[in-house]
Amino acid sequence: MILRDLKTHLRARGEATLADLARDLDSAPEAVETMLDHWIRRGQAEKRMAACQKSGCCCATKQATLYAWVGKSPR
């Protein structure tokens, strides 16, 4: 997987957990997280905390972290 694949996938989804991205792109979560860090440094993506659900709080888990594409779409 390359950076462009991650960019295309995250832009299409809008936001996703690390586990979802790793599964969808058939890559190790550590590799995906490294590539996400690249897009975060460039201001194209951001890391967000998911809101707690009524049925219980997930704030202590990695599932509570969402990655969102915030970069502009090409013209």
OpenMM code with the backbone's topology and positions (N, CA, C; nanometers):
from openmm import Vec3, app, unit

residues = "MET ILE LEU ARG ASP LEU LYS THR HIS LEU ARG ALA ARG GLY GLU ALA THR LEU ALA ASP LEU ALA ARG ASP LEU ASP SER ALA PRO GLU ALA VAL GLU THR MET LEU ASP HIS TRP ILE ARG ARG GLY GLN ALA GLU LYS ARG MET ALA ALA CYS GLN LYS SER GLY CYS CYS CYS ALA THR LYS GLN ALA THR LEU TYR ALA TRP VAL GLY LYS SER PRO ARG".split()
positions = [
    Vec3(0.0843, -0.1178, 0.0000),
    Vec3(0.0000, 0.0000, 0.0000),
    Vec3(0.0885, 0.1237, 0.0000),
    Vec3(0.0426, 0.2242, -0.0669),
    Vec3(0.1174, 0.3490, -0.0700),
    Vec3(0.0299, 0.4622, -0.0168),
    Vec3(0.0932, 0.5738, 0.0070),
    Vec3(0.0240, 0.6891, 0.0638),
    Vec3(-0.1000, 0.7287, -0.0162),
    Vec3(-0.0899, 0.7215, -0.1453),
    Vec3(-0.2017, 0.7615, -0.2315),
    Vec3(-0.3245, 0.6735, -0.2076),
    Vec3(-0.3026, 0.5421, -0.1880),
    Vec3(-0.4149, 0.4508, -0.1622),
    Vec3(-0.4862, 0.4883, -0.0325),
    Vec3(-0.4082, 0.5185, 0.0704),
    Vec3(-0.4661, 0.5582, 0.1986),
    Vec3(-0.5434, 0.6890, 0.1837),
    Vec3(-0.4847, 0.7836, 0.1135),
    Vec3(-0.5494, 0.9128, 0.0910),
    Vec3(-0.6838, 0.8944, 0.0200),
    Vec3(-0.6852, 0.8176, -0.0860),
    Vec3(-0.8063, 0.7943, -0.1633),
    Vec3(-0.9132, 0.7266, -0.0778),
    Vec3(-0.8719, 0.6273, -0.0027),
    Vec3(-0.9669, 0.5519, 0.0793),
    Vec3(-1.0244, 0.6375, 0.1928),
    Vec3(-0.9374, 0.7091, 0.2641),
    Vec3(-0.9852, 0.7908, 0.3752),
    Vec3(-1.0708, 0.9064, 0.3254),
    Vec3(-1.0350, 0.9638, 0.2137),
    Vec3(-1.1155, 1.0733, 0.1574),
    Vec3(-1.2553, 1.0225, 0.1214),
    Vec3(-1.2637, 0.9028, 0.0669),
    Vec3(-1.3935, 0.8456, 0.0295),
    Vec3(-1.4785, 0.8136, 0.1521),
    Vec3(-1.4161, 0.7650, 0.2582),
    Vec3(-1.4902, 0.7292, 0.3801),
    Vec3(-1.5216, 0.8502, 0.4665),
    Vec3(-1.4373, 0.9503, 0.4615),
    Vec3(-1.4556, 1.0682, 0.5467),
    Vec3(-1.3824, 1.0539, 0.6776),
    Vec3(-1.4143, 0.9465, 0.7525),
    Vec3(-1.3425, 0.9169, 0.8757),
    Vec3(-1.3528, 0.7677, 0.9044),
    Vec3(-1.2541, 0.7162, 0.9762),
    Vec3(-1.2510, 0.5733, 1.0067),
    Vec3(-1.1543, 0.5477, 1.1207),
    Vec3(-1.1715, 0.4326, 1.1864),
    Vec3(-1.0759, 0.3926, 1.2900),
    Vec3(-0.9530, 0.3326, 1.2228),
    Vec3(-0.8459, 0.3254, 1.2991),
    Vec3(-0.7233, 0.2646, 1.2491),
    Vec3(-0.7487, 0.1191, 1.2112),
    Vec3(-0.8222, 0.0473, 1.2946),
    Vec3(-0.8514, -0.0937, 1.2670),
    Vec3(-0.9289, -0.1094, 1.1360),
    Vec3(-1.0264, -0.0220, 1.1133),
    Vec3(-1.1037, -0.0287, 0.9892),
    Vec3(-1.0161, -0.0024, 0.8673),
    Vec3(-0.9318, 0.0985, 0.8761),
    Vec3(-0.8429, 0.1314, 0.7643),
    Vec3(-0.7457, 0.0178, 0.7361),
    Vec3(-0.6878, -0.0381, 0.8418),
    Vec3(-0.5928, -0.1481, 0.8243),
    Vec3(-0.6618, -0.2680, 0.7586),
    Vec3(-0.7818, -0.2990, 0.8029),
    Vec3(-0.8564, -0.4115, 0.7463),
    Vec3(-0.8930, -0.3836, 0.5996),
    Vec3(-0.9469, -0.2659, 0.5739),
    Vec3(-0.9900, -0.2315, 0.4379),
    Vec3(-0.8736, -0.2301, 0.3395),
    Vec3(-0.7563, -0.1882, 0.3862),
    Vec3(-0.6398, -0.1772, 0.2981),
    Vec3(-0.5473, -0.2980, 0.3068),
    Vec3(-0.5880, -0.3981, 0.3871),
    Vec3(-0.5118, -0.5218, 0.4022),
    Vec3(-0.3661, -0.4924, 0.4381),
    Vec3(-0.3483, -0.4110, 0.5400),
    Vec3(-0.2152, -0.3709, 0.5856),
    Vec3(-0.2082, -0.3774, 0.7373),
    Vec3(-0.0876, -0.3802, 0.7885),
    Vec3(-0.0667, -0.3808, 0.9331),
    Vec3(-0.1069, -0.2449, 0.9905),
    Vec3(-0.1737, -0.2437, 1.1054),
    Vec3(-0.2135, -0.1162, 1.1657),
    Vec3(-0.0955, -0.0217, 1.1878),
    Vec3(0.0195, -0.0758, 1.2232),
    Vec3(0.1376, 0.0082, 1.2460),
    Vec3(0.1798, 0.0801, 1.1181),
    Vec3(0.1720, 0.0117, 1.0046),
    Vec3(0.2083, 0.0724, 0.8761),
    Vec3(0.1081, 0.1817, 0.8392),
    Vec3(-0.0201, 0.1540, 0.8607),
    Vec3(-0.1231, 0.2528, 0.8294),
    Vec3(-0.1081, 0.3751, 0.9190),
    Vec3(-0.0798, 0.3524, 1.0469),
    Vec3(-0.0642, 0.4641, 1.1400),
    Vec3(0.0538, 0.5526, 1.1005),
    Vec3(0.1616, 0.4933, 1.0544),
    Vec3(0.2777, 0.5703, 1.0087),
    Vec3(0.2405, 0.6576, 0.8893),
    Vec3(0.1638, 0.6012, 0.7966),
    Vec3(0.1225, 0.6788, 0.6797),
    Vec3(0.0208, 0.7867, 0.7171),
    Vec3(-0.0664, 0.7566, 0.8123),
    Vec3(-0.1598, 0.8589, 0.8617),
    Vec3(-0.0839, 0.9757, 0.9228),
    Vec3(0.0230, 0.9454, 0.9966),
    Vec3(0.1046, 1.0515, 1.0559),
    Vec3(0.1600, 1.1451, 0.9485),
    Vec3(0.1956, 1.0893, 0.8331),
    Vec3(0.2438, 1.1719, 0.7208),
    Vec3(0.1357, 1.2718, 0.6791),
    Vec3(0.0121, 1.2234, 0.6593),
    Vec3(-0.0957, 1.3114, 0.6158),
    Vec3(-0.1358, 1.4105, 0.7245),
    Vec3(-0.1243, 1.3703, 0.8506),
    Vec3(-0.1530, 1.4621, 0.9616),
    Vec3(-0.0507, 1.5753, 0.9635),
    Vec3(0.0769, 1.5426, 0.9483),
    Vec3(0.1823, 1.6459, 0.9454),
    Vec3(0.1610, 1.7450, 0.8317),
    Vec3(0.1061, 1.6990, 0.7214),
    Vec3(0.0812, 1.7853, 0.6057),
    Vec3(-0.0505, 1.8617, 0.6164),
    Vec3(-0.1262, 1.8369, 0.7237),
    Vec3(-0.2516, 1.9081, 0.7441),
    Vec3(-0.3672, 1.8557, 0.6611),
    Vec3(-0.3528, 1.7364, 0.6055),
    Vec3(-0.4558, 1.6796, 0.5205),
    Vec3(-0.5508, 1.5862, 0.5958),
    Vec3(-0.5056, 1.5356, 0.7095),
    Vec3(-0.5877, 1.4457, 0.7918),
    Vec3(-0.5726, 1.4882, 0.9370),
    Vec3(-0.6652, 1.4420, 1.0188),
    Vec3(-0.6547, 1.4702, 1.1612),
    Vec3(-0.7050, 1.3525, 1.2431),
    Vec3(-0.6541, 1.3466, 1.3644),
    Vec3(-0.6908, 1.2419, 1.4586),
    Vec3(-0.7968, 1.3013, 1.5504),
    Vec3(-0.9078, 1.2286, 1.5674),
    Vec3(-1.0184, 1.2782, 1.6498),
    Vec3(-1.0585, 1.1715, 1.7500),
    Vec3(-1.1127, 1.2157, 1.8612),
    Vec3(-1.1681, 1.1231, 1.9595),
    Vec3(-1.3150, 1.1021, 1.9254),
    Vec3(-1.3559, 0.9774, 1.9215),
    Vec3(-1.4962, 0.9454, 1.8937),
    Vec3(-1.5802, 0.9795, 2.0151),
    Vec3(-1.7030, 1.0159, 1.9914),
    Vec3(-1.7953, 1.0445, 2.1015),
    Vec3(-1.8330, 0.9147, 2.1713),
    Vec3(-1.8535, 0.9213, 2.2986),
    Vec3(-1.8944, 0.8034, 2.3752),
    Vec3(-2.0360, 0.7628, 2.3368),
    Vec3(-2.0595, 0.6343, 2.3363),
    Vec3(-2.1916, 0.5805, 2.3038),
    Vec3(-2.2765, 0.5729, 2.4305),
    Vec3(-2.4057, 0.5734, 2.4147),
    Vec3(-2.4964, 0.5634, 2.5295),
    Vec3(-2.4777, 0.4331, 2.6055),
    Vec3(-2.4461, 0.3254, 2.5336),
    Vec3(-2.4360, 0.1941, 2.5961),
    Vec3(-2.3085, 0.1772, 2.6777),
    Vec3(-2.2153, 0.2664, 2.6632),
    Vec3(-2.0911, 0.2564, 2.7390),
    Vec3(-1.9831, 0.3413, 2.6773),
    Vec3(-1.8807, 0.3635, 2.7525),
    Vec3(-1.7717, 0.4499, 2.7067),
    Vec3(-1.6583, 0.3658, 2.6498),
    Vec3(-1.6044, 0.4110, 2.5386),
    Vec3(-1.4928, 0.3407, 2.4763),
    Vec3(-1.3674, 0.4280, 2.4768),
    Vec3(-1.3652, 0.5325, 2.5548),
    Vec3(-1.2579, 0.6307, 2.5512),
    Vec3(-1.1196, 0.5740, 2.5841),
    Vec3(-1.1146, 0.4656, 2.6570),
    Vec3(-0.9856, 0.4099, 2.6957),
    Vec3(-0.9264, 0.3182, 2.5895),
    Vec3(-0.9967, 0.2966, 2.4793),
    Vec3(-0.9478, 0.2048, 2.3769),
    Vec3(-0.9069, 0.2791, 2.2517),
    Vec3(-0.8291, 0.2104, 2.1675),
    Vec3(-0.7908, 0.2701, 2.0403),
    Vec3(-0.9101, 0.2854, 1.9474),
    Vec3(-1.0184, 0.2094, 1.9732),
    Vec3(-1.1378, 0.2211, 1.8914),
    Vec3(-1.1998, 0.3597, 1.9045),
    Vec3(-1.1638, 0.4326, 2.0104),
    Vec3(-1.2190, 0.5658, 2.0322),
    Vec3(-1.1533, 0.6702, 1.9426),
    Vec3(-1.0454, 0.6326, 1.8739),
    Vec3(-0.9741, 0.7258, 1.7885),
    Vec3(-1.0194, 0.7112, 1.6441),
    Vec3(-1.0585, 0.8225, 1.5860),
    Vec3(-1.0971, 0.8252, 1.4455),
    Vec3(-0.9964, 0.9094, 1.3688),
    Vec3(-0.9747, 0.8718, 1.2458),
    Vec3(-0.8925, 0.9518, 1.1559),
    Vec3(-0.9852, 1.0078, 1.0503),
    Vec3(-0.9727, 1.1371, 1.0237),
    Vec3(-1.0616, 1.2041, 0.9288),
    Vec3(-0.9799, 1.2771, 0.8232),
    Vec3(-1.0274, 1.2741, 0.6997),
    Vec3(-0.9645, 1.3495, 0.5918),
    Vec3(-1.0193, 1.4909, 0.5955),
    Vec3(-0.9318, 1.5887, 0.6035),
    Vec3(-0.9741, 1.7283, 0.6090),
    Vec3(-0.9168, 1.8102, 0.4929),
    Vec3(-0.8352, 1.7466, 0.4110),
    Vec3(-0.7748, 1.8144, 0.2977),
    Vec3(-0.8778, 1.8461, 0.1920),
    Vec3(-0.8464, 1.9424, 0.1106),
    Vec3(-0.9373, 1.9816, 0.0035),
    Vec3(-0.9303, 1.8818, -0.1101),
    Vec3(-1.0428, 1.8616, -0.1755),
    Vec3(-1.0484, 1.7750, -0.2927),
    Vec3(-0.9835, 1.8468, -0.4109),
    Vec3(-0.9256, 1.7697, -0.5027),
    Vec3(-0.8660, 1.8350, -0.6188),
    Vec3(-0.9723, 1.9022, -0.7059),
    Vec3(-0.9333, 2.0048, -0.7736),
    Vec3(-1.0293, 2.0794, -0.8582),
    Vec3(-1.0607, 2.0047, -0.9830),
] * unit.nanometer
topology = app.Topology()
chain = topology.addChain("A")
for resn in residues:
    res = topology.addResidue(resn, chain)
    for name in ("N", "CA", "C"):
        topology.addAtom(name, app.Element.getBySymbol(name[0]), res)
